Amino acid sequence: MCRNIKPLFNFEPVVTDDEIRAASLQFVRKISGFTEPSKANEEAFQRAVEEVTLVARNLMDSLVTNAEPRNREVELERARIKNAKRFGTKES
């Protein structure tokens, strides 16, 4: 599950709230062991996702760097090439 959590800092355009929430959801899923929580755990699970989202947004807003922002499309293409080499699939 955590393989889906990608670095979010220092990209152009900047990270969106949806991207931060998706990463937070993956994190809570990983540490809780639930892909979908039971009804009994739904409230605690959703509260954890919201709290992690807030903390992650605060982190993203607080980080600073002098490095040039990375381009999302370039990074995606690099990942495709890396995966093609790793798994022996065609680059698309």
Sequence and secondary structure as in RCSB ss.txt:
>XXXX:A:sequence
MCRNIKPLFNFEPVVTDDEIRAASLQFVRKISGFTEPSKANEEAFQRAVEEVTLVARNLMDSLVTNAEPRNREVE
LERARIKNAKRFGTKES
>XXXX:A:secstr
 GGG    SSEES   HHHHHHHHHHHHHHHH  SS  HHHHHHHHHHHHHHHHHHHHHHHH   SS  EEHHHH
HHHHHHHHHHHHT    
